[in-house]
Amino acid sequence: MKIIIAPDSFKESMTASEAAQAIYAGFKPIFPTATYELIPLADGGEGFVDTILNTVPGKIYTYQVMGPRKQSVTAKLAVIEAGKIALLETAAASGLQLCNGIKDPLTATSYGTGELLKHALDLGVEHIILGLGGSATNDGGAGLLQALGAKFYDRSHYELPLGGIHLQALEKIDISALDPRLQTTKITLASDVASPFIGPNGASVVFGPQKGASPNAVLQLEQALTNFSQVIKATCGQDIATTPGAGAAGGIGGALLAFTNATLTSGVELAIALTDLEQKATAADILLTGEGSLDSQTKLGKTPLGVLRAVRSVSPDCTVIGLAGKVEAVAELYQLGFDAVFSCTPGVINLERALRSGSKHLTQTANEIAHLLQKFV
């Protein structure tokens, strides 16, 4: 029997690799002679670089950059394909996990991601792949552009401080010193988010609350990014307000789509291609996938759905099982093609305990599933 284990991370609880190992630990005692392929994945968020490096050889570089709260953080990037391609992720420099529990999307900055991007350019790569996801920021990528040479001014020609809230006062963007290599280097943005820059489905309204924004803060950020999008249009002629994917990573997607030659692609599809998932999943009998939550957002291009479709394309009879800390919209999940979905959270426990004990609970749930499957194979 061939078993594929290909989860995403369980945010704030386990990396994708840790989740894969936890599922394996539950299945191995019940099916000791099965062939296992552990292929942890990420759709652009935290762990995206590590996911690719699990199967693709590369070199890691670490740098000190500015974190989302303007503190110094250590962030890494990887270079693959004989130095031609750099892999980065916004979460490494501007991620929620770097906030130490203090979330403030009004002032959080993407400046560090811009610094990381500059370091990649300094390495002389031909292609930069940037994973968009897991950011603590809602500054529309303004901080990123500032790190790369852009200047932001208010109507009194004072330079704006870092942070999305200050974009309400933005009057002019000076891109004369913006790093010219951004126009000659291929840039691919990997994301699972199709949200536009602004609007009811945009960066501020949909993702602001997840980053700590109160209802009033969401309104302020929406006004700030609306003004930012208007100034961007006046500066370079690009209208990113309703562009799908422009709202990714608090609007970083929009900034790069407007001021560079960047293109947007599905993060999970890119990860699947780079890790050769389809080839490894040929003739698979069971697929175990999942992430922190399986719900109505899964159908929008999250990792579990991408994995399901990729594996079914080469193994149409494969049994597909989803695992998550939280499971909602079960009927929708079955319509997507899952054969079964399971929550690994036992009973009524608080979130802190659930996150802390996630690996143990995931292993236990996987073991219970394996016991059940043993009756039918």
Secondary structure as UniProt FT lines:
FT   STRAND          2..5
FT   TURN            11..13
FT   HELIX           16..27
FT   TURN            28..30
FT   TURN            32..33
FT   STRAND          35..38
FT   TURN            46..47
FT   HELIX           48..53
FT   TURN            54..55
FT   STRAND          58..66
FT   TURN            68..69
FT   STRAND          72..80
FT   TURN            81..84
FT   STRAND          85..89
FT   HELIX           90..94
FT   HELIX           96..98
FT   TURN            100..101
FT   TURN            105..107
FT   HELIX           111..122
FT   TURN            123..124
FT   STRAND          127..131
FT   TURN            140..141
FT   HELIX           142..147
FT   TURN            148..149
FT   STRAND          151..153
FT   TURN            155..156
FT   HELIX           164..169
FT   STRAND          172..174
FT   TURN            176..177
FT   HELIX           181..184
FT   STRAND          186..191
FT   TURN            200..201
FT   HELIX           203..207
FT   HELIX           209..211
FT   HELIX           215..236
FT   TURN            241..242
FT   TURN            244..247
FT   HELIX           248..251
FT   HELIX           252..259
FT   STRAND          263..266
FT   HELIX           267..274
FT   TURN            275..276
FT   HELIX           277..280
FT   TURN            281..283
FT   STRAND          286..294
FT   HELIX           296..300
FT   HELIX           303..314
FT   TURN            316..317
FT   STRAND          319..327
FT   HELIX           330..336
FT   STRAND          340..343
FT   HELIX           351..356
FT   HELIX           358..374
FT   TURN            375..376
//
